[in-house]
Amino acid sequence: MMFYTGFGLQLIGLTAVTLCLFSGVNKGQYGQLEFLQLVGGSLIFYVGHFFRSKAQG
């Protein structure tokens, strides 16, 4: 169960970082919202990685 939770968190984090990238490219600059998406998405991704690694042993 922790494996799938970690995998889901990794997908959510990757999606947030990807949205941040495309939003910044479309605007031509990165604002505070994009920065928060980048940091939050990265944090969620690594928490998911932690859960997956604990589930695998």
Helices and strands as residue ranges (DSSP letters): H 2-27, H 32-56
